[in-house]
Amino acid sequence: MDETRTPILTGAAGREGVDELGKRTGMWFFLFTELLFFGGMFLLYSIYRYKFAADFHRAAADENLVLGSVNTAILLTSSLAMVLAVAAVRRGQIRRSLGFQRATISLGTVFLVIKGIEWGAKISRGIYPNGPTLLSLGQGQILFFGLYFTMTGLHALHVLIGITVIAFMIRFTKRGVIGPDRYARLENTGLYWHFVDIVWVYLFPLFYLIT
């Protein structure tokens, strides 16, 4: 008999391991469906961008590059905070993990506030779906701003969902549900947050840096 084989986990430890694996598998499947969803929107953008290149270029000139760049830096920093939160809880540094989770929520909230400022500036000038200023523009520009509001709006919704989920993770961490040996929930939340950040990394050049 081979004495070097790794023993098979049984009992509570085995069930916990299977449960953690199931959570990770479920999250990757969910992220795959989200990738298909946003991928379809990126494809639609590419088609219209090719068809109305000049109008898209003119419409992009209206975007606030400074605020867009600041928001990009904020989300990238929030991803780092989430990584550090997971790493801390794995080492048993609960208070440190809680601090990084709160930092992630704070950065995500600032992102939404800045995005709200951008939206507000456009709406005040009549640039919104069926707005008077928007309807006076060319067809390509109308499509650009239609995609802008749809795609950045859906992304903002995902950021809001992520903030809500992280708030629950903070509660679970405080109660000991999440700890050094049980961190799959926090890890999955981190994966979701990183996905949201990656989506923005693609949205930023499409709407702010288009040439």
Secondary structure, 3 states (H helix, E strand, C coil): CCCCCCCCCCHHHHHHHHHHHHHHHHHHHHHHHHHHHHHHHHHHHHHHHHHCHHHHHHHHCCCCHHHHHHHHHHHHHHHHHHHHHHHHHHCCCHHHHHHHHHHHHHHHHHHHHHHHHHHHHHHHCCCCCCCHHHHCCCHHHHHHHHHHHHHHHHHHHHHHHHHHHHHHHHHHHHHCCCECCECHHHHHHHHHHHHHHHHHHHHHHHHHCCC
